[in-house]
Amino acid sequence: MTSRASLIEMTAAARAAIADPARIAIVGGRTEPRFELFHAASSLCSQKVRTVLHEEALSYRSNDMLILSTMGSEGLVPAEHYSPAYIRLRLVAARELNRAYVSGYSGRTSVETEGFDPCVVPLLVDHEAGRVIADSQRICVYLDGVSRAPLQLVPEAPDARAEVMRQVGIVDRIPNGALLYGFHPDADLRPEALKASMRTVYDYKVMALERLIADNAGEPELVAAYRAKVVKESGGKKVCHDPAFQRAARGQTKQLLAGLERDLAAGSFGCSNGLAFSLADVFWGVNLVRLSYLGLSSMWDALPRVTRYCDELARRPSLCSEAIQASLDSLPHSRYMDAIADCRAEATA
């Protein structure tokens, strides 16, 4: 077990990897909050965790990391969440998880089905409990267990809890990585600026990781973590222009949305059915915002319950702030966000 003093030291070292101190802030007012979150404004999984923190009114130290490697005037600048200090902190969480590293690319990010990616955000540090927790689903369930006020996102009643967690698992199966990074052969509606950055994103990732492998050759744990990430990102590069892979990702997403329509019709979950707002609503809400951003809201044009559900979620203050506004502020402009942003404006007026 990592000692409290060691955890404080490791967390401070990971925080030091953030180049701009303005991206480190206390959210919620407490001078020394119990929780510390390493995340990125644009990261889908980070948005889920921040939405839960917002809903639970929990104070935390926010460490907003740059998660794309870039080519600057002085050469390649590795993503901040690739820094050795941050990876060492994630490896504390990895030991608790006891799961194999990711070993390929599927376009999905679920630790449950894909394995542990040692080089991603978000990551939560609970300074009071002396724990480091990885994976957005586990972090969100953990936070809800720690704080039962002002609301409970995971119900205690067994049937309701099972349905909420089933929905969370469904959302985790959406191939979000493929949809964000992939070049669809038929109708690629992503913003042009985003597509431009995605043309080199995998090259820069692998270049940065290979350099870090060389620079940290004396630390086998770090090298193993970086090598696992190289395997994943190299796999992503191979399929980002693959028509069959990209069509399959869209097809899987459509199937999951059709399932959502059926589940909403059954009335077993969903705030649009008059049930209490839950972790399932958080996960679906963040994902529907991302699909809208990518120009994929047409996937639910013929799904009236999903349409109504999306409209209601877009008015939820936590999602307005942590998914909609965060996307508007941190990603290239997408005209497909206009309608959902209008819902946010109505909710905050």
JOGI-V801442 format. One record per residue. N is the residue number from 1. NEAR is the number of other C-alpha atoms within 12 Angstrom. Layout:
# JOGI-V801442
n:near
N:NEAR
N:NEAR
This chain:
# JOGI-V801442
n:near
1:14
2:23
3:16
4:18
5:14
6:18
7:31
8:24
9:19
10:28
11:37
12:24
13:22
14:33
15:36
16:24
17:29
18:31
19:20
20:15
21:15
22:13
23:24
24:26
25:25
26:23
27:25
28:22
29:15
30:16
31:14
32:18
33:21
34:28
35:39
36:44
37:47
38:50
39:41
40:37
41:34
42:33
43:37
44:48
45:42
46:40
47:43
48:49
49:47
50:50
51:42
52:49
53:44
54:32
55:34
56:32
57:26
58:32
59:27
60:33
61:33
62:36
63:41
64:39
65:39
66:30
67:33
68:33
69:29
70:25
71:19
72:10
73:7
74:8
75:12
76:23
77:25
78:33
79:33
80:37
81:44
82:43
83:37
84:37
85:28
86:41
87:42
88:36
89:43
90:40
91:36
92:31
93:33
94:29
95:22
96:20
97:24
98:15
99:22
100:22
101:31
102:33
103:27
104:27
105:32
106:36
107:35
108:34
109:36
110:32
111:30
112:25
113:25
114:24
115:26
116:35
117:42
118:45
119:48
120:43
121:42
122:45
123:49
124:43
125:40
126:31
127:28
128:18
129:19
130:24
131:33
132:40
133:35
134:44
135:41
136:41
137:41
138:32
139:38
140:40
141:34
142:30
143:39
144:30
145:21
146:25
147:24
148:21
149:18
150:16
151:23
152:29
153:40
154:39
155:25
156:17
157:12
158:12
159:14
160:24
161:23
162:20
163:27
164:36
165:30
166:27
167:33
168:37
169:26
170:32
171:39
172:34
173:32
174:37
175:37
176:34
177:37
178:39
179:42
180:39
181:36
182:43
183:36
184:29
185:18
186:14
187:18
188:24
189:28
190:31
191:25
192:18
193:14
194:26
195:26
196:15
197:25
198:29
199:21
200:24
201:30
202:30
203:27
204:29
205:40
206:32
207:30
208:34
209:42
210:29
211:24
212:35
213:27
214:18
215:17
216:24
217:19
218:13
219:18
220:17
221:24
222:32
223:28
224:30
225:38
226:41
227:34
228:31
229:37
230:35
231:28
232:35
233:37
234:26
235:28
236:37
237:31
238:25
239:30
240:35
241:25
242:21
243:20
244:19
245:28
246:32
247:25
248:23
249:31
250:36
251:21
252:26
253:34
254:27
255:22
256:30
257:37
258:24
259:22
260:36
261:31
262:19
263:26
264:31
265:20
266:14
267:19
268:26
269:36
270:38
271:31
272:31
273:23
274:15
275:19
276:22
277:33
278:40
279:47
280:46
281:45
282:51
283:45
284:47
285:47
286:45
287:44
288:44
289:49
290:43
291:39
292:37
293:39
294:39
295:29
296:31
297:32
298:23
299:26
300:28
301:18
302:15
303:25
304:22
305:27
306:35
307:29
308:27
309:36
310:43
311:32
312:32
313:39
314:42
315:32
316:36
317:27
318:33
319:44
320:38
321:33
322:41
323:48
324:48
325:35
326:32
327:35
328:27
329:19
330:24
331:29
332:22
333:25
334:30
335:22
336:27
337:35
338:23
339:23
340:40
341:34
342:21
343:26
344:30
345:21
346:17
347:21
348:17
349:10
